[in-house]
């Protein structure tokens, strides 16, 4: 749904730009829009990859601390 809304907004922006600057530059505007979308996606990927690594590192530290203090976690998976 978000992609559809984004696509519609992008299309509307491109169409408005075409009316203002003419058909010759329409491809340049579309190319620039696609490049910007790509850069945003790449930036988001880097951001979330960094957060994921930090979360996994924090979880590893917590599990190690729990193991050192003899904490036993029963997740219900080892039922007989």
N, C-alpha and C positions, 0 to 999 in steps of 0.2 A: 504494500500500500504506500509506504514511504517512497519507494523507488518510483512508483507511478506518479505520485504527486511531484516528486523531484523532476521526473522526465517532463511532465506537463509544464512545470514552471520554467524549466530550461528551454523547452520548445517555444513557450510564449516570449521569453526573453530574446531568443534568437529571432523570432518573427518580428518583434518590435524593433530590434536592431537593424534587420534587413530593410524595414520601411524607412528608417532614418538614414542609413548609409548606402543603401542600394544593393542590387543583386551581386555585383562584382565582389564586394567584401563579405558576402554572406558566408562563404566557405572559410574565410579567415576567422570570423567570429565563432563559427561552429567549432573549428579546430582549437581556438583558444579556450572555449568553454569545455571541450573534452579534455584538454590538457589540465585545466584547473581542477576538474573533477578527479582526474587521475592523481594529481598532487595531494588533494584532500584525502583520498582513499589511502594513499601511501603513508601520509602523515598519521592517519588514524591507526593503521596497521602497526607502525612503529611504536606509537603511544601504548596501545593495548598489549603488544608483545613485551614491552618494558614492564608494564603493570603485572602481567602474568608471571614474569620471571621473579619480580619482587614478592609476589604473593606465594609462589612456590618456595622461595628461599625462607620466608617467614614461617611457613608451615613446617619446613624441614627443621628449623631451629626449635620451634615449639614441640614437635614430636621428639626431638633429641632430649630436650629438657624434661619432657614427660617420662621418657624412658629412664633417664638418669635418676628421677625421683620415684621410680617404681610405680608409676600410674598405669593401671590396666584399663584399656577401653574395650568394652564389650559391644561390638557392633551387631550382634545377633547372627552373624554369618557362620559361627562355629557351633551350631546347635546339633545335639546328637539325637 
